[in-house]
Amino acid sequence: QVQLVESGGGLVQAGESLRLSCAAPGSWFGIRNMGWYRQAPGTQRELVATITSGGGTDYADSVKGRFTISRNNAKNTVDLQMNSLKPEDTSVYYCHVLQFNSHYWGQGTQVTVSS
């Protein structure tokens, strides 16, 4: 069974930083995009940031300039550096992998930003 392993969530104050990490253990072929989504209670899951196998990135407008996504193709890992966190960033963050045309999700990690 495909499994993504996430780490790095937690509780911080506004203005502080967190780094989320996601690993795809085992041998993967054909990974296209890796990224992070988030979902707060009562809302739909939304894209936070994504990165292609070639390093191209895309960010939600709300996180541009504050979050940075990076990827290690050899290790099949993707990280999200989150700086200048705001209370509205509070959410469950999900790692996402697109392999060929198949989507895989992590179990989610809670990020809570207090004001």
Salt bridges, closest charged atoms under 4 A:
GLU46 OE2 - ARG38 NE 2.73
ASP61 OD1 - LYS64 NZ 3.05
ASP79 OD2 - ARG19 NH2 3.22
ASP89 OD1 - ARG38 NH1 3.03
ASP89 OD2 - ARG66 NH1 2.76
